[in-house]
Each structure stands twice: as structure tokens, then as C-alpha cells.
């Protein structure tokens, strides 16, 4: 009887061990944990680090100022918060969208979807949910420090 119990215990341990190994291999094949990672521009994951509380506060304030400028239809303010070359590449499109929002006297709101995180290239990235009258978009925002100030280098729904 004791021998039978030992065989069952060994068999159970072997099955559990095999299941754990199988799950670990499956997790590795599927990319494993995504903690601390966000999609990169090409869809690949980028490892991210925490930012200092001061930098997190600064980019959150810049994000809030950016969306507030949209809601006051202040095209000059919106564009002033953008860095080159993003401002040159997307400025006319952004201007038209801000003016359209103003013509219809609509406003938008945003909520933070992910906390600010530091990318390997030194930029900070965060995702915000931008709620418009008819939809909500997950928008990636990227920030770069220039001197002592932060600027927006990218803001677009993914």
C-alpha cells in the first residue's frame, strides 16, 4: 500500500511538473509577460522603465495643457507644445482638426490609460484615452526633454 502511494505521488508530481514546463514554454512562445512593455511604432514590444515622479508630473501637466488647448480651440498653443519634425509633418492636419472642433463647439476629454514610462531612446511614452463626441481613441503620446522643458514629439491614435 505504501509503495502504491509513493508511485501515485511520483506520477502526480511528474504530471504537474510537465504541465508547468508546458505552460512556461507556451508563455515564452506567446511573448511571456508584457509587464513594463508597450507596443513600439512597428508593433514590436519595447522595454520601458519607470520615470522619476518629477518627470511623470511634468509630462502629465504637458498632456493636460495640450488637450486643454484643443478644448479652447487655441491652435497656436496646441502647435507650440509640439516638437519638430512632428509639428511640420502634422501641423496642418492638427490645425484643421482643432478648427473643426471649434466650429462645432465640441470638447474632448482624456484619461490616462498607462502611466508615463521611459523608453530606451530617452523619450517618455504614455497612452491616454481621448473621448470625443462619437468615439474614444487610445492615443499614444511621446515626450522628449529639451533643456529643462518637455515637448510632445508624437501624439496619435495607434
ChimeraX attribute file (.defattr): number of C-alpha atoms within 10 A of each C-alpha:
attribute: neighborCount
match mode: 1-to-1
recipient: residues
	/A:1	6
	/A:2	6
	/A:3	8
	/A:4	9
	/A:5	10
	/A:6	11
	/A:7	12
	/A:8	11
	/A:9	12
	/A:10	12
	/A:11	12
	/A:12	12
	/A:13	12
	/A:14	12
	/A:15	12
	/A:16	12
	/A:17	12
	/A:18	12
	/A:19	12
	/A:20	12
	/A:21	12
	/A:22	12
	/A:23	12
	/A:24	13
	/A:25	13
	/A:26	12
	/A:27	12
	/A:28	11
	/A:29	9
	/A:30	9
	/A:31	10
	/A:32	11
	/A:33	9
	/A:34	11
	/A:35	8
	/A:36	13
	/A:37	15
	/A:38	19
	/A:39	13
	/A:40	11
	/A:41	10
	/A:42	6
	/A:43	9
	/A:44	10
	/A:45	14
	/A:46	15
	/A:47	16
	/A:48	19
	/A:49	14
	/A:50	14
	/A:51	15
	/A:52	12
	/A:53	9
	/A:54	9
	/A:55	18
	/A:56	18
	/A:57	13
	/A:58	16
	/A:59	24
	/A:60	16
	/A:61	12
	/A:62	18
	/A:63	23
	/A:64	15
	/A:65	15
	/A:66	19
	/A:67	17
	/A:68	18
	/A:69	18
	/A:70	24
	/A:71	19
	/A:72	16
	/A:73	22
	/A:74	16
	/A:75	19
	/A:76	10
	/A:77	15
	/A:78	23
	/A:79	20
	/A:80	12
	/A:81	17
	/A:82	21
	/A:83	17
	/A:84	13
	/A:85	11
	/A:86	14
	/A:87	19
	/A:88	12
	/A:89	10
	/A:90	16
	/A:91	17
	/A:92	12
	/A:93	12
	/A:94	16
	/A:95	18
	/A:96	12
	/A:97	15
	/A:98	21
	/A:99	16
	/A:100	13
	/A:101	18
	/A:102	17
	/A:103	10
	/A:104	8
	/A:105	11
	/A:106	15
	/A:107	17
	/A:108	15
	/A:109	16
	/A:110	19
	/A:111	12
	/A:112	15
	/A:113	14
	/A:114	13
	/A:115	15
	/A:116	26
	/A:117	24
	/A:118	23
	/A:119	19
	/A:120	11
	/A:121	8
	/A:122	12
	/A:123	16
	/A:124	26
	/A:125	23
	/A:126	22
	/A:127	24
	/A:128	22
	/A:129	17
	/A:130	18
	/A:131	15
	/A:132	14
	/A:133	9
	/A:134	5
	/A:135	8
	/A:136	15
	/A:137	15
	/A:138	17
	/A:139	19
	/A:140	19
	/A:141	20
	/A:142	23
	/A:143	25
	/A:144	19
	/A:145	15
	/A:146	9
	/A:147	6
	/A:148	5
	/A:149	12
	/A:150	21
	/A:151	19
	/A:152	26
	/A:153	20
	/A:154	20
	/A:155	19
	/A:156	13
	/A:157	14
	/A:158	12
